[in-house]
Amino acid sequence: MKVEELIVYGKEYIHSDYVKMLLGDILNLNPLELLNHLDEYVDEDKVKLFKEEMKSLKEGKPIQYVLGHVNFFGNKFYVNKNVLIPRFETEELVEKTIEYINKYFNRPIDIIDLGCGSGVIGLTLEKKVSTKSVDLIDISKEALEVTKENIKNLKSKANTIESNFFENVDKKYDLIISNPPYIKTNEEIEVIVKENEPHLALYAGVDGLDCYKKIIENIKPHMKDRCIIAFEIGCDQTEDIKKLINKYLDDVRIEVKKDLSNRDRMIFIFKNIE
Ligand SMILES: C[S@@+](CC[C@H](N)C(=O)[O-])C[C@H]1O[C@@H](n2cnc3c(N)ncnc32)[C@H](O)[C@@H]1O
């Protein structure tokens, strides 16, 4: 079949933007470039793959899992059903964190990314700031397989550790960063998310705070004298997380940051950094 015929065929099933995205990905062309190849014939095996992927999309699979990759902060990351699909809010967390690292550190730093999933946070920071070490932690063996694939693809030197947050970690860090699961057990979420993304990456007990509790309770031995802690948070969790911080940590400064939609989405904790 020709490119144009496949686009027409695809539009019968799914939105044309998705058709162009899928076909472009298979043919290694961006959606605009596709338009310059409308008359070209596509190999049979690629036609077959295109039809299978379209079927998965139509059945409700997220486009990122169908494509098998996402763009995060300008880098291509492999993803599959064992990791959370990285979100735009997390790019905002990474962007703000880079700003603070550049402002407060003028030497290579030790970083830990807790609940790393695909590794987008830690691996992006490794590319953007000067690092001494980057440790990527997850409790899920399957998620860590994805992290390792991204380490390889991005030629990273980061380490992976299978661990229940700090359980198998014995180091101190300049930056501790995490986007842990924070959805309440009974919270209504989009069907496409609930049915496709790993529940281990989403849910964190009745109040959505289980992971923050586990991390903050055990964080002190892993903080260098001068350090930053950065969390992505649910927009209604600010006060509860502040209480947890004040219960377990003294002499720290807390900053809450909003996302582009003006909702509280990040908490930064500074120790000995004014
Ligand atoms: C919300 S996802 C974040 C993934 C990735 N950091 C991102 O921002 O796209 C949370 C991750 O935490 C991991 N996780 C859940 N419970 C954990 C635990 N007790 N210890 C370590 N990792 C955990 C999950 O497997 C999942 O990969």
The ligand as an SDF file (V2000), in Angstrom:
LIG
                    3D

 27 29  0  0  0  0  0  0  0  0999 V2000
    4.8590    7.9740   39.8010 C   0  0  0  0  0  0  0  0  0  0  0  0
    6.0300    6.7650   39.2200 S   0  0  0  0  0  0  0  0  0  0  0  0
    7.3490    7.8480   38.7170 C   0  0  0  0  0  0  0  0  0  0  0  0
    8.2140    7.3000   37.6320 C   0  0  0  0  0  0  0  0  0  0  0  0
    9.2310    8.3030   37.0800 C   0  0  0  0  0  0  0  0  0  0  0  0
   10.1000    8.7920   38.1340 N   0  0  0  0  0  0  0  0  0  0  0  0
    8.5190    9.4700   36.4180 C   0  0  0  0  0  0  0  0  0  0  0  0
    8.4990   10.5500   37.0380 O   0  0  0  0  0  0  0  0  0  0  0  0
    7.9930    9.3180   35.3240 O   0  0  0  0  0  0  0  0  0  0  0  0
    6.5730    6.0950   40.7510 C   0  0  0  0  0  0  0  0  0  0  0  0
    7.6130    4.9910   40.6970 C   0  0  0  0  0  0  0  0  0  0  0  0
    7.8890    4.5880   42.0580 O   0  0  0  0  0  0  0  0  0  0  0  0
    8.0700    3.1920   42.1010 C   0  0  0  0  0  0  0  0  0  0  0  0
    7.7810    2.7420   43.4880 N   0  0  0  0  0  0  0  0  0  0  0  0
    6.5820    2.5210   44.0700 C   0  0  0  0  0  0  0  0  0  0  0  0
    6.7370    2.1330   45.3420 N   0  0  0  0  0  0  0  0  0  0  0  0
    8.0820    2.1220   45.5660 C   0  0  0  0  0  0  0  0  0  0  0  0
    8.8770    1.7980   46.7020 C   0  0  0  0  0  0  0  0  0  0  0  0
    8.3210    1.4140   47.8670 N   0  0  0  0  0  0  0  0  0  0  0  0
   10.2180    1.8910   46.5910 N   0  0  0  0  0  0  0  0  0  0  0  0
   10.8030    2.2780   45.4190 C   0  0  0  0  0  0  0  0  0  0  0  0
   10.0900    2.5890   44.3210 N   0  0  0  0  0  0  0  0  0  0  0  0
    8.7510    2.5190   44.3930 C   0  0  0  0  0  0  0  0  0  0  0  0
    7.1200    2.6440   41.0570 C   0  0  0  0  0  0  0  0  0  0  0  0
    7.5090    1.3520   40.6280 O   0  0  0  0  0  0  0  0  0  0  0  0
    7.2100    3.7150   39.9730 C   0  0  0  0  0  0  0  0  0  0  0  0
    8.1890    3.3860   39.0180 O   0  0  0  0  0  0  0  0  0  0  0  0
  1  2  1  0
  2  3  1  0
  2 10  1  0
  3  4  1  0
  4  5  1  0
  5  6  1  0
  5  7  1  0
  7  8  2  0
  7  9  1  0
 10 11  1  0
 11 12  1  0
 11 26  1  0
 12 13  1  0
 13 14  1  0
 13 24  1  0
 14 15  1  0
 14 23  1  0
 15 16  2  0
 16 17  1  0
 17 18  1  0
 17 23  2  0
 18 19  1  0
 18 20  2  0
 20 21  1  0
 21 22  2  0
 22 23  1  0
 24 25  1  0
 24 26  1  0
 26 27  1  0
M  CHG  2   2   1   9  -1
M  END
$$$$
